[in-house]
Amino acid sequence: MIREMTAADFEQFWPTFSAITTAQESYSFDPDMSYEQAYQLWCLEPLKTLAYLEQGKVLGSYFIKPNAAGPGDHVCNCGYMVSPHARGCGIATALCDHSQLMAMELGFKAMQFNSVVSTNEGAIRLWQKLGFRIIGTIPGGYRHRQLGYVDSYIMHKTLPC
């Protein structure tokens, strides 16, 4: 089930969020951010934040927000996180499919991911399978904890009308 994330959901999701950001393999979020900062960033700043629940457990989440303001606000941006123990179960696919429907419902015309780390091969394969294209490369755009500076990609998909 995918539904809007509550404060209680985020509390349950916090260990996943913290593990992903402290790993410094895929997100450009401060790995030392507090719970309150993370909640603000993930749940309060976006237009919407949704949770993927199975048997009452939050296994993943995504947010959706405009990628830019004013004349660029018809393109949205999303971020996705899936609990490490639930990866490979189709949750990221379900979240991305849901986010595209949500984006169209909210009136967005396209979706853009601003920084997909080039070493995150599973995510890149999935986004491409779901119709996203790499439209740009940011050389050395991500400081990976294990690999040092690696490229990141800008990925984009025009949404159906």
DSSP file (Angstrom, degrees, kcal/mol; ACC not computed):
  #  RESIDUE AA STRUCTURE BP1 BP2  ACC     N-H-->O    O-->H-N    N-H-->O    O-->H-N    TCO  KAPPA ALPHA  PHI   PSI    X-CA   Y-CA   Z-CA
    1    1 A M              0   0    0      0, 0.0    52,-3.4     0, 0.0     2,-0.5   0.000 360.0 360.0 360.0 135.4    0.0    0.0    0.0
    2    2 A I  E     +A   52   0A   0     50,-0.2     2,-0.3    48,-0.0    50,-0.2  -0.972 360.0 146.6-116.4 126.7    1.2    3.5   -0.9
    3    3 A R  E     -A   51   0A   0     48,-2.1    48,-3.6    -2,-0.5     3,-0.1  -0.932  54.8 -63.7-149.2 170.4   -0.2    6.4    1.0
    4    4 A E  E     -A   50   0A   0     -2,-0.3    46,-0.3    46,-0.3     2,-0.2  -0.337  60.1-112.0 -60.7 137.9    0.8    9.9    2.3
    5    5 A M        -     0   0    0     44,-2.9     2,-0.2     4,-0.1    44,-0.1  -0.519  30.6-155.5 -75.9 135.5    3.5    9.6    4.9
    6    6 A T     >  -     0   0    0     -2,-0.2     4,-2.3     1,-0.1     5,-0.2  -0.555  32.9-104.1 -99.8 170.3    2.6   10.5    8.5
    7    7 A A  H  > S+     0   0    0      1,-0.2     4,-2.0     2,-0.2     5,-0.1   0.886 125.1  52.0 -60.8 -38.7    5.0   11.7   11.3
    8    8 A A  H  > S+     0   0    0      2,-0.2     4,-1.7     1,-0.2    -1,-0.2   0.881 107.2  52.6 -66.3 -37.2    4.7    8.2   12.8
    9    9 A D  H  > S+     0   0    0      1,-0.2     4,-2.1     2,-0.2    -2,-0.2   0.924 108.5  50.2 -61.9 -43.9    5.6    6.6    9.4
   10   10 A F  H  X S+     0   0    0     -4,-2.3     4,-2.0     1,-0.2    -2,-0.2   0.893 105.7  56.1 -64.4 -37.1    8.7    8.8    9.2
   11   11 A E  H  < S+     0   0    0     -4,-2.0    -1,-0.2     1,-0.2    -2,-0.2   0.912 111.7  43.3 -58.6 -41.2    9.7    7.8   12.7
   12   12 A Q  H  < S+     0   0    0     -4,-1.7     4,-0.3     1,-0.2    -1,-0.2   0.825 115.9  49.3 -70.6 -32.3    9.6    4.2   11.6
   13   13 A F  H >X S+     0   0    0     -4,-2.1     4,-2.2     1,-0.2     3,-1.0   0.682  85.7  91.5 -79.8 -20.9   11.4    5.1    8.3
   14   14 A W  H 3X S+     0   0    0     -4,-2.0     4,-3.2     1,-0.3     5,-0.3   0.832  80.6  55.1 -49.5 -44.9   14.2    7.1   10.1
   15   15 A P  H 3> S+     0   0    0      0, 0.0     4,-2.3     0, 0.0    -1,-0.3   0.894 111.1  46.4 -58.9 -37.3   16.6    4.1   10.4
   16   16 A T  H <> S+     0   0    0     -3,-1.0     4,-2.4    -4,-0.3     5,-0.2   0.950 113.9  47.6 -65.9 -49.2   16.4    3.6    6.6
   17   17 A F  H  X S+     0   0    0     -4,-2.2     4,-2.5     1,-0.2     5,-0.2   0.935 114.5  46.4 -56.8 -48.9   16.8    7.3    5.9
   18   18 A S  H  X S+     0   0    0     -4,-3.2     4,-2.6     1,-0.2     5,-0.2   0.905 111.6  50.8 -63.1 -43.7   19.8    7.5    8.2
   19   19 A A  H  X S+     0   0    0     -4,-2.3     4,-1.3    -5,-0.3    -1,-0.2   0.905 112.7  46.5 -62.3 -41.9   21.5    4.3    6.9
   20   20 A I  H  X>S+     0   0    0     -4,-2.4     4,-0.7     2,-0.2     5,-0.6   0.918 115.4  44.1 -69.3 -43.7   21.2    5.5    3.3
   21   21 A T  H ><5S+     0   0    0     -4,-2.5     3,-0.6    -5,-0.2    -2,-0.2   0.890 113.5  49.7 -72.2 -36.9   22.5    9.0    3.9
   22   22 A T  H 3<5S+     0   0    0     -4,-2.6    -1,-0.2    -5,-0.2    -2,-0.2   0.771 101.1  64.5 -73.1 -23.0   25.3    7.9    6.1
   23   23 A A  H 3<5S-     0   0    0     -4,-1.3   122,-0.3    -5,-0.2    -1,-0.2   0.796  90.2-153.1 -66.2 -27.4   26.4    5.3    3.5
   24   24 A Q  T <<5 +     0   0    0     -4,-0.7   121,-2.4    -3,-0.6   122,-0.3   0.912  59.5 113.5  51.8  50.1   27.2    8.2    1.2
   25   25 A E  S   <S+     0   0    0     -5,-0.6    94,-0.1   119,-0.2    -4,-0.1   0.530  86.8   4.7-118.4 -16.5   26.6    6.1   -1.9
   26   26 A S  S    S+     0   0    0     -6,-0.4     2,-0.4     1,-0.2    91,-0.4   0.574 109.3  67.6-146.8 -19.4   23.5    7.6   -3.5
   27   27 A Y        -     0   0    0     -7,-0.4     2,-0.5     2,-0.1    -1,-0.2  -0.923  56.6-146.7-119.7 138.5   22.2   10.8   -1.8
   28   28 A S        +     0   0    0     -2,-0.4     2,-0.3    87,-0.1    -7,-0.1  -0.286  60.9 124.3 -91.6  47.1   23.7   14.3   -1.5
   29   29 A F  S    S-     0   0    0     -2,-0.5    -2,-0.1    -8,-0.1    -5,-0.1  -0.825  77.1 -93.3-104.9 147.8   22.2   14.8    1.9
   30   30 A D    >   -     0   0    0     -2,-0.3     3,-1.8     1,-0.2    -8,-0.1  -0.423  31.0-148.6 -58.8 118.3   24.3   15.7    4.9
   31   31 A P  T 3  S+     0   0    0      0, 0.0    -1,-0.2     0, 0.0    -9,-0.1   0.681  95.4  53.5 -67.1 -14.3   25.1   12.4    6.6
   32   32 A D  T 3  S+     0   0    0    -11,-0.1    -2,-0.1   -10,-0.0   -14,-0.0   0.264  78.4 133.5-101.8  11.4   25.2   14.1   10.0
   33   33 A M    <   -     0   0    0     -3,-1.8     2,-0.1     1,-0.1   -12,-0.0  -0.279  55.5-117.3 -65.1 149.5   21.7   15.7    9.7
   34   34 A S     >  -     0   0    0      1,-0.1     4,-2.6     4,-0.0     5,-0.2  -0.281  25.2-104.3 -78.9 167.5   19.5   15.3   12.7
   35   35 A Y  H  > S+     0   0    0      1,-0.2     4,-2.7     2,-0.2     5,-0.2   0.922 123.4  51.1 -55.4 -46.0   16.1   13.6   12.8
   36   36 A E  H  > S+     0   0    0      1,-0.2     4,-2.2     2,-0.2    -1,-0.2   0.897 110.4  48.0 -63.4 -41.9   14.4   17.0   12.8
   37   37 A Q  H  > S+     0   0    0      2,-0.2     4,-2.5     1,-0.2    -1,-0.2   0.906 112.6  49.3 -64.5 -41.2   16.4   18.2    9.8
   38   38 A A  H  X S+     0   0    0     -4,-2.6     4,-3.0     2,-0.2     5,-0.4   0.913 110.3  50.1 -64.3 -43.2   15.7   14.9    7.9
   39   39 A Y  H  X>S+     0   0    0     -4,-2.7     4,-2.6     2,-0.2     5,-1.3   0.919 111.8  48.8 -61.9 -43.3   11.9   15.2    8.6
   40   40 A Q  I  X>S+     0   0    0     -4,-2.2     5,-2.3     3,-0.2     4,-0.7   0.941 116.2  43.1 -59.5 -48.7   11.9   18.8    7.4
   41   41 A L  I  <5S+     0   0    0     -4,-2.5    -2,-0.2     3,-0.2    -1,-0.2   0.907 124.4  32.5 -65.8 -45.2   13.8   17.8    4.2
   42   42 A W  I  <5S+     0   0    0     -4,-3.0    -3,-0.2    -5,-0.2    -2,-0.2   0.838 133.3  20.3 -86.3 -35.3   11.9   14.6    3.4
   43   43 A C  I  <5S+     0   0    0     -4,-2.6    -3,-0.2    -5,-0.4    -2,-0.1   0.783 125.5  36.4-110.0 -33.1    8.4   15.4    4.7
   44   44 A L  I  <<S+     0   0    0     -5,-1.3    -3,-0.2    -4,-0.7    -4,-0.1   0.850 112.2  49.9 -96.8 -36.1    7.7   19.1    5.0
   45   45 A E  S   <S+     0   0    0     -5,-2.3    -4,-0.1    -6,-0.2    -3,-0.1   0.885  96.4  77.1 -74.0 -39.1    9.6   20.8    2.2
   46   46 A P  S    S-     0   0    0      0, 0.0    19,-0.2     0, 0.0     3,-0.1  -0.184  87.3-117.9 -67.8 165.3    8.2   18.6   -0.7
   47   47 A L  S    S-     0   0    0     17,-1.6     2,-0.3     1,-0.3    18,-0.2   0.912  96.2  -3.4 -65.3 -44.2    4.8   19.0   -2.2
   48   48 A K  E     - B   0  64A   0     16,-1.8    16,-2.4     2,-0.0     2,-0.4  -0.991  59.8-160.2-147.6 150.6    3.9   15.4   -1.1
   49   49 A T  E     - B   0  63A   0     -2,-0.3   -44,-2.9    14,-0.2     2,-0.3  -0.998  16.1-167.2-132.6 130.7    5.7   12.5    0.6
   50   50 A L  E     -AB   4  62A   0     12,-3.1    12,-2.0    -2,-0.4     2,-0.4  -0.843   7.8-147.0-120.7 155.1    4.4    9.0    0.3
   51   51 A A  E     -AB   3  61A   0    -48,-3.6   -48,-2.1    -2,-0.3     2,-0.6  -0.928   9.1-141.1-121.6 143.7    5.2    5.8    2.1
   52   52 A Y  E     -AB   2  60A   0      8,-3.0     7,-2.8    -2,-0.4     8,-1.1  -0.927  29.5-172.6-101.4 117.4    5.1    2.2    0.9
   53   53 A L  E     - B   0  58A   0    -52,-3.4     2,-0.4    -2,-0.6     5,-0.2  -0.894  16.9-179.0-117.1 143.3    3.8    0.0    3.7
   54   54 A E  E >  S- B   0  57A   0      3,-2.2     3,-1.9    -2,-0.4    -2,-0.0  -0.969  79.8 -14.0-138.8 122.5    3.5   -3.8    3.9
   55   55 A Q  T 3  S-     0   0    0     -2,-0.4     3,-0.1     1,-0.3    -1,-0.1   0.877 129.9 -53.6  50.8  42.4    2.0   -5.4    7.0
   56   56 A G  T 3  S+     0   0    0      1,-0.2     2,-0.4     0, 0.0    -1,-0.3   0.455 113.6 118.4  78.0   1.6    2.2   -2.0    8.8
   57   57 A K  E <   -B   54   0A   0     -3,-1.9    -3,-2.2   -44,-0.0     2,-0.8  -0.863  65.4-128.9-105.7 134.5    5.9   -1.6    8.1
   58   58 A V  E     +B   53   0A   0     -2,-0.4    -5,-0.2    -5,-0.2     3,-0.1  -0.709  34.1 167.2 -80.7 113.0    7.3    1.3    6.1
   59   59 A L  E     -     0   0A   0     -7,-2.8    24,-3.1    -2,-0.8     2,-0.3   0.555  61.7  -5.8-104.3 -11.7    9.6   -0.3    3.5
   60   60 A G  E     -BC  52  82A   0     -8,-1.1    -8,-3.0    22,-0.3     2,-0.3  -0.985  56.7-164.3-170.2 171.2   10.1    2.7    1.2
   61   61 A S  E     -BC  51  81A   0     20,-2.4    20,-2.4    -2,-0.3     2,-0.3  -0.988   1.2-165.3-159.9 158.2    9.1    6.2    0.5
   62   62 A Y  E     -BC  50  80A   0    -12,-2.0   -12,-3.1    -2,-0.3     2,-0.3  -0.988   7.8-151.4-145.4 156.2    9.3    9.0   -2.1
   63   63 A F  E     -BC  49  79A   0     16,-1.7    16,-1.1    -2,-0.3     2,-0.4  -0.883   7.0-158.3-119.9 158.6    8.8   12.7   -2.2
   64   64 A I  E     +BC  48  78A   0    -16,-2.4   -16,-1.8    -2,-0.3   -17,-1.6  -1.000  22.8 147.6-137.0 137.2    7.6   14.8   -5.1
   65   65 A K  E     - C   0  77A   0     12,-2.0    12,-3.2    -2,-0.4     2,-0.1  -0.975  53.5 -77.9-157.4 161.7    8.2   18.6   -5.6
   66   66 A P  E     - C   0  76A   0      0, 0.0    10,-0.3     0, 0.0     7,-0.1  -0.442  33.5-142.2 -63.1 141.8    8.6   21.1   -8.4
   67   67 A N  S    S+     0   0    0      8,-3.3     2,-0.3     5,-0.3     9,-0.2   0.777  81.4   3.1 -75.9 -26.5   12.2   20.9   -9.7
   68   68 A A  S    S-     0   0    0      7,-0.6     2,-0.2     4,-0.5     7,-0.1  -0.891  79.8-105.8-148.0 174.5   12.3   24.7  -10.2
   69   69 A A  S >  S-     0   0    0     -2,-0.3     3,-2.2     3,-0.1     5,-0.1  -0.492  75.8  -1.4-100.4 172.9   10.1   27.7   -9.5
   70   70 A G  G >  S+     0   0    0      1,-0.3     3,-2.1     2,-0.2    -2,-0.1  -0.183 133.9  10.3  54.7-126.1    8.1   29.9  -11.9
   71   71 A P  G 3  S+     0   0    0      0, 0.0    -1,-0.3     0, 0.0     3,-0.2   0.570 132.6  53.2 -66.1  -7.5    8.3   29.0  -15.5
   72   72 A G  G X  S+     0   0    0     -3,-2.2     3,-1.4     1,-0.1    -4,-0.5   0.316  76.8  99.7-104.8   7.6   10.1   25.7  -14.6
   73   73 A D  T <   +     0   0    0     -3,-2.1    -1,-0.1     1,-0.3    -3,-0.1   0.414  63.6  76.4 -80.5   5.6    7.5   24.4  -12.1
   74   74 A H  T 3  S+     0   0    0     -3,-0.2    35,-3.3    -5,-0.1    36,-1.2   0.504  84.8  74.4 -88.3  -4.7    5.9   22.1  -14.6
   75   75 A V  E <  S- d   0 110A   0     -3,-1.4    -8,-3.3    33,-0.2    -7,-0.6  -0.930  74.3-155.4-106.9 127.9    8.8   19.7  -14.2
   76   76 A C  E     -Cd  66 111A   0     34,-2.8    36,-2.7    -2,-0.5     2,-0.4  -0.585   6.0-148.1-101.6 166.7    8.9   17.7  -10.9
   77   77 A N  E     -C   65   0A   0    -12,-3.2   -12,-2.0    34,-0.2     2,-0.3  -0.979  14.9-171.6-128.7 141.4   11.7   16.1   -9.0
   78   78 A C  E     -C   64   0A   0     34,-0.5     2,-0.4    -2,-0.4   -14,-0.2  -0.950  10.7-158.9-132.4 154.7   11.3   13.0   -6.9
   79   79 A G  E     -C   63   0A   0    -16,-1.1   -16,-1.7    -2,-0.3     2,-0.4  -0.991  12.7-163.5-130.7 142.8   13.6   11.1   -4.4
   80   80 A Y  E     -C   62   0A   0     -2,-0.4     2,-0.4   -18,-0.2   -18,-0.2  -0.959   9.7-179.3-129.4 141.8   13.1    7.5   -3.5
   81   81 A M  E     -C   61   0A   0    -20,-2.4   -20,-2.4    -2,-0.4     2,-0.4  -0.996   4.4-170.3-139.5 138.5   14.4    5.4   -0.6
   82   82 A V  E     -C   60   0A   0     -2,-0.4   -22,-0.3   -22,-0.2     5,-0.1  -0.989  36.6-101.6-127.1 136.9   13.8    1.7    0.0
   83   83 A S    >   -     0   0    0    -24,-3.1     3,-2.2    -2,-0.4     4,-0.4  -0.292  32.3-124.3 -53.6 133.0   14.8   -0.2    3.2
   84   84 A P  G >  S+     0   0    0      0, 0.0     3,-1.0     0, 0.0    -1,-0.1   0.845 110.3  52.8 -52.7 -37.3   18.0   -2.1    2.5
   85   85 A H  G 3  S+     0   0    0      1,-0.2    -2,-0.1     3,-0.0   -26,-0.0   0.584 108.9  51.2 -77.3  -6.9   16.4   -5.4    3.6
   86   86 A A  G X  S+     0   0    0     -3,-2.2     3,-1.0   -27,-0.2     5,-0.4   0.313  80.4 123.4-109.9   7.3   13.5   -4.9    1.2
   87   87 A R  T <   +     0   0    0     -3,-1.0    -4,-0.0    -4,-0.4     0, 0.0  -0.361  66.0  32.8 -70.2 149.7   15.5   -4.2   -2.0
   88   88 A G  T 3  S+     0   0    0     -2,-0.0    -1,-0.2     1,-0.0    -3,-0.0   0.556  89.9 102.0  83.6   9.2   14.9   -6.4   -5.0
   89   89 A C  S <  S-     0   0    0     -3,-1.0    -2,-0.1     0, 0.0    -1,-0.0   0.298 100.1-100.8-107.3   7.7   11.3   -6.9   -4.2
   90   90 A G  S  > S+     0   0    0     -4,-0.0     4,-2.3     3,-0.0     5,-0.1   0.546  85.9 124.5  88.3   7.0    9.8   -4.4   -6.7
   91   91 A I  H  > S+     0   0    0     -5,-0.4     4,-2.8     2,-0.2     5,-0.2   0.920  72.6  50.0 -69.5 -43.1    9.3   -1.6   -4.2
   92   92 A A  H  > S+     0   0    0      1,-0.2     4,-2.7     2,-0.2     5,-0.2   0.902 111.7  50.0 -61.8 -39.5   11.3    1.0   -6.1
   93   93 A T  H  > S+     0   0    0      2,-0.2     4,-2.8     1,-0.2     5,-0.2   0.940 111.6  47.8 -62.1 -46.6    9.4    0.2   -9.3
   94   94 A A  H  X S+     0   0    0     -4,-2.3     4,-2.4     1,-0.2    -2,-0.2   0.904 113.2  48.5 -61.6 -41.6    6.1    0.5   -7.5
   95   95 A L  H  X S+     0   0    0     -4,-2.8     4,-2.7     2,-0.2    -1,-0.2   0.922 113.3  46.3 -65.5 -43.9    7.1    3.8   -6.0
   96   96 A C  H  X S+     0   0    0     -4,-2.7     4,-2.0     2,-0.2    -2,-0.2   0.920 113.2  48.9 -67.0 -42.5    8.4    5.2   -9.3
   97   97 A D  H  X S+     0   0    0     -4,-2.8     4,-1.8    -5,-0.2    -1,-0.2   0.934 114.0  47.1 -59.2 -45.2    5.2    4.1  -11.1
   98   98 A H  H  X S+     0   0    0     -4,-2.4     4,-2.7    -5,-0.2    -2,-0.2   0.903 109.5  53.6 -63.1 -42.0    3.1    5.7   -8.4
   99   99 A S  H  X S+     0   0    0     -4,-2.7     4,-2.7     1,-0.2    -1,-0.2   0.853 106.1  52.8 -64.9 -33.8    5.1    8.9   -8.5
  100  100 A Q  H  X S+     0   0    0     -4,-2.0     4,-2.1     2,-0.2    -1,-0.2   0.912 110.9  46.2 -68.0 -41.1    4.6    9.3  -12.2
  101  101 A L  H  X S+     0   0    0     -4,-1.8     4,-2.4     2,-0.2    -2,-0.2   0.914 113.9  49.4 -64.1 -42.2    0.8    8.9  -11.8
  102  102 A M  H  X S+     0   0    0     -4,-2.7     4,-2.2     2,-0.2    -2,-0.2   0.911 108.8  53.3 -62.3 -42.8    0.9   11.4   -8.9
  103  103 A A  H  <>S+     0   0    0     -4,-2.7     5,-2.7     1,-0.2     4,-0.4   0.921 110.6  45.9 -59.7 -45.3    3.0   13.8  -11.0
  104  104 A M  H ><5S+     0   0    0     -4,-2.1     3,-1.3     1,-0.2    -1,-0.2   0.910 111.0  53.1 -65.0 -41.1    0.4   13.7  -13.8
  105  105 A E  H 3<5S+     0   0    0     -4,-2.4    -1,-0.2     1,-0.3    -2,-0.2   0.860 108.9  50.3 -60.3 -35.6   -2.4   14.1  -11.3
  106  106 A L  T 3<5S-     0   0    0     -4,-2.2    -1,-0.3    -5,-0.2    -2,-0.2   0.472 123.5-106.2 -83.3  -2.5   -0.6   17.2   -9.9
  107  107 A G  T < 5 +     0   0    0     -3,-1.3    -3,-0.2    -4,-0.4     2,-0.1   0.569  66.1 150.8  92.4   9.9   -0.3   18.7  -13.4
  108  108 A F      < -     0   0    0     -5,-2.7    -1,-0.3    -6,-0.2   -33,-0.2  -0.481  32.7-160.9 -74.5 148.5    3.4   18.1  -14.0
  109  109 A K  S    S+     0   0    0    -35,-3.3    50,-2.5     1,-0.2     2,-0.3   0.604  70.3  10.8-102.6 -17.9    4.6   17.5  -17.6
  110  110 A A  E     -dE  75 158A   0    -36,-1.2   -34,-2.8    48,-0.3     2,-0.4  -0.971  61.9-135.7-155.5 164.8    7.9   15.9  -16.9
  111  111 A M  E     -dE  76 157A   0     46,-2.7    46,-2.3    -2,-0.3     2,-0.4  -0.990  19.6-172.0-129.2 137.7   10.0   14.4  -14.2
  112  112 A Q  E     - E   0 156A   0    -36,-2.7     2,-0.6    -2,-0.4   -34,-0.5  -0.995  16.7-155.4-134.4 135.1   13.7   15.0  -13.6
  113  113 A F  E     - E   0 155A   0     42,-3.0    42,-2.5    -2,-0.4     3,-0.3  -0.953  12.5-162.2-105.3 120.4   16.3   13.4  -11.3
  114  114 A N  E    S+     0   0A   0     -2,-0.6     2,-0.1     1,-0.2    -1,-0.1   0.701  74.4  18.8 -81.3 -21.7   19.1   15.9  -10.8
  115  115 A S  E     +     0   0A   0    -89,-0.1     2,-0.7    40,-0.1    -1,-0.2  -0.565  59.8 170.9-156.0  83.2   21.8   13.7   -9.4
  116  116 A V  E     - E   0 153A   0     37,-2.9    37,-2.8    -3,-0.3     2,-0.1  -0.866  41.1-122.1 -94.4 115.6   21.8    9.9  -10.0
  117  117 A V  E >   - E   0 152A   0     -2,-0.7     3,-2.2   -91,-0.4    35,-0.2  -0.360  13.0-134.7 -64.2 129.6   25.1    8.7   -8.9
  118  118 A S  T 3  S+     0   0    0     33,-2.6    -1,-0.2     1,-0.3    34,-0.1   0.729 103.6  56.7 -61.2 -24.2   26.8    6.8  -11.8
  119  119 A T  T 3  S+     0   0    0     32,-0.3     2,-1.8     1,-0.2    -1,-0.3   0.532  81.1  90.5 -84.8  -5.7   27.9    3.9   -9.6
  120  120 A N    <>  +     0   0    0     -3,-2.2     4,-2.2     1,-0.2     3,-0.3  -0.481  53.4 163.4 -86.2  66.1   24.2    3.3   -8.5
  121  121 A E  H  >  +     0   0    0     -2,-1.8     4,-2.7     1,-0.2    -1,-0.2   0.819  65.3  56.5 -61.1 -36.6   23.8    0.9  -11.4
  122  122 A G  H  > S+     0   0    0     -3,-0.2     4,-2.2     2,-0.2    -1,-0.2   0.925 110.0  45.1 -62.5 -44.4   20.7   -0.8  -10.2
  123  123 A A  H  > S+     0   0    0     -3,-0.3     4,-3.2     2,-0.2     5,-0.2   0.916 112.5  51.3 -65.2 -42.8   18.8    2.6  -10.0
  124  124 A I  H  X S+     0   0    0     -4,-2.2     4,-2.5     1,-0.2     5,-0.2   0.938 110.8  48.1 -61.3 -46.6   20.1    3.6  -13.4
  125  125 A R  H  X S+     0   0    0     -4,-2.7     4,-2.4     1,-0.2    -1,-0.2   0.923 114.2  47.4 -58.2 -44.3   18.9    0.4  -15.0
  126  126 A L  H  X S+     0   0    0     -4,-2.2     4,-1.9     2,-0.2    -2,-0.2   0.947 111.7  48.2 -64.6 -48.8   15.5    0.7  -13.3
  127  127 A W  H  <>S+     0   0    0     -4,-3.2     5,-2.7     1,-0.2    -1,-0.2   0.907 113.5  48.3 -60.6 -40.5   15.0    4.4  -14.2
  128  128 A Q  H ><5S+     0   0    0     -4,-2.5     3,-1.7    -5,-0.2    -1,-0.2   0.906 108.7  53.4 -65.8 -40.0   16.0    3.6  -17.8
  129  129 A K  H 3<5S+     0   0    0     -4,-2.4    -1,-0.2     1,-0.3    -2,-0.2   0.843 107.6  52.9 -59.7 -33.2   13.6    0.6  -17.9
  130  130 A L  T 3<5S-     0   0    0     -4,-1.9    -1,-0.3    -5,-0.2    -2,-0.2   0.288 131.1 -92.8 -90.2  10.5   10.8    3.0  -16.7
  131  131 A G  T < 5S+     0   0    0     -3,-1.7     2,-0.2     1,-0.3    -3,-0.2   0.505  78.0 138.3  99.6   5.4   11.5    5.4  -19.6
  132  132 A F      < -     0   0    0     -5,-2.7     2,-0.4    -6,-0.2    -1,-0.3  -0.592  35.3-154.6 -83.9 146.5   14.0    7.9  -18.1
  133  133 A R  E     -F  156   0A   0     23,-2.5    23,-2.2    -2,-0.2     2,-0.6  -0.911  21.4-116.5-118.5 146.9   17.0    9.0  -20.2
  134  134 A I  E     +F  155   0A   0     -2,-0.4    21,-0.2    21,-0.2     3,-0.1  -0.741  36.7 171.5 -77.5 119.5   20.3   10.3  -19.2
  135  135 A I  E     +     0   0A   0     19,-3.0     2,-0.3    -2,-0.6    20,-0.2   0.441  60.2   8.0-110.8  -2.5   20.4   13.9  -20.5
  136  136 A G  E     -F  154   0A   0     18,-1.1    18,-2.4     2,-0.0     2,-0.4  -0.970  57.7-138.3-170.8 157.6   23.5   15.1  -18.8
  137  137 A T  E     -F  153   0A   0     -2,-0.3    16,-0.2    16,-0.2   -22,-0.0  -0.986   7.6-153.3-124.8 133.9   26.6   14.1  -16.8
  138  138 A I  E >   -F  152   0A   0     14,-3.5     3,-2.1    -2,-0.4    14,-1.6  -0.896  28.1-133.2-103.6 101.5   28.0   16.1  -13.9
  139  139 A P  E 3  S-     0   0A   0      0, 0.0    12,-0.1     0, 0.0    11,-0.1  -0.336  85.3  -7.8 -60.5 126.9   31.7   15.1  -14.0
  140  140 A G  E 3  S+     0   0A   0      1,-0.1    11,-0.3     9,-0.1    10,-0.1   0.783  90.7 149.1  59.8  27.5   32.9   14.2  -10.4
  141  141 A G  E <   +     0   0A   0     -3,-2.1     2,-0.4    11,-0.1    10,-0.2   0.506  54.6  51.3 -75.1  -4.7   29.5   15.5   -9.2
  142  142 A Y  E     -F  150   0A   0      8,-2.2     8,-2.9    -4,-0.2     2,-1.0  -0.998  68.6-144.3-137.6 134.8   29.3   13.1   -6.2
  143  143 A R  E     -F  149   0A   0     -2,-0.4     6,-0.2     6,-0.2     2,-0.2  -0.789  26.0-157.9 -98.1  92.4   31.8   12.4   -3.4
  144  144 A H  E  >  -F  148   0A   0      4,-2.7     4,-1.8    -2,-1.0  -119,-0.2  -0.474  17.5-132.1 -73.6 136.3   31.3    8.7   -2.8
  145  145 A R  T  4 S+     0   0    0   -121,-2.4    -1,-0.1  -122,-0.3  -120,-0.1   0.875 103.4  24.8 -58.5 -39.8   32.4    7.4    0.6
  146  146 A Q  T  4 S+     0   0    0   -122,-0.3    -1,-0.2     2,-0.1  -121,-0.1   0.819 130.9  36.2 -94.5 -35.3   34.3    4.4   -0.9
  147  147 A L  T  4 S-     0   0    0      1,-0.3     2,-0.2     3,-0.0    -2,-0.2   0.475  91.8-139.7-104.0  -4.3   35.2    5.5   -4.4
  148  148 A G  E  <  + F   0 144A   0     -4,-1.8    -4,-2.7     2,-0.0     2,-0.4  -0.524  67.7   8.8  77.6-147.6   35.9    9.2   -4.1
  149  149 A Y  E    S+ F   0 143A   0     -6,-0.2     2,-0.3    -2,-0.2    -6,-0.2  -0.548  73.6 168.1 -75.5 121.9   34.6   11.6   -6.8
  150  150 A V  E     - F   0 142A   0     -8,-2.9    -8,-2.2    -2,-0.4    -2,-0.0  -0.894  36.3 -96.8-128.1 159.7   32.3    9.9   -9.3
  151  151 A D  E     -     0   0A   0     -2,-0.3   -33,-2.6   -11,-0.3   -32,-0.3  -0.305  31.2-154.7 -70.3 157.3   30.0   11.3  -12.0
  152  152 A S  E     -EF 117 138A   0    -14,-1.6   -14,-3.5   -35,-0.2     2,-0.3  -0.964   9.9-136.5-129.9 155.1   26.4   11.8  -11.5
  153  153 A Y  E     -EF 116 137A   0    -37,-2.8   -37,-2.9    -2,-0.3     2,-0.6  -0.794   5.9-139.7-112.2 149.0   23.7   11.9  -14.1
  154  154 A I  E     - F   0 136A   0    -18,-2.4   -19,-3.0    -2,-0.3   -18,-1.1  -0.944  28.9-167.7 -99.7 124.7   20.7   14.1  -14.8
  155  155 A M  E     -EF 113 134A   0    -42,-2.5   -42,-3.0    -2,-0.6     2,-0.3  -0.909   6.1-176.9-119.9 146.6   17.8   11.8  -15.9
  156  156 A H  E     -EF 112 133A   0    -23,-2.2   -23,-2.5    -2,-0.4     2,-0.3  -0.977  13.8-175.4-144.7 148.8   14.5   13.0  -17.4
  157  157 A K  E     -E  111   0A   0    -46,-2.3   -46,-2.7    -2,-0.3     2,-0.4  -0.954  22.4-137.0-146.4 128.8   11.2   11.7  -18.7
  158  158 A T  E     -E  110   0A   0     -2,-0.3   -48,-0.3   -48,-0.2   -49,-0.0  -0.712  30.5-132.3 -78.4 132.3    8.4   13.5  -20.4
  159  159 A L        -     0   0    0    -50,-2.5   -58,-0.0    -2,-0.4    -1,-0.0  -0.618  22.7-102.7 -88.7 146.1    5.1   12.4  -18.8
  160  160 A P              0   0    0      0, 0.0    -1,-0.1     0, 0.0   -50,-0.0  -0.315 360.0 360.0 -64.2 150.0    2.2   11.3  -21.0
  161  161 A C              0   0    0    -52,-0.0    -2,-0.0     0, 0.0   -52,-0.0   0.474 360.0 360.0 -74.7 360.0   -0.6   13.9  -21.4
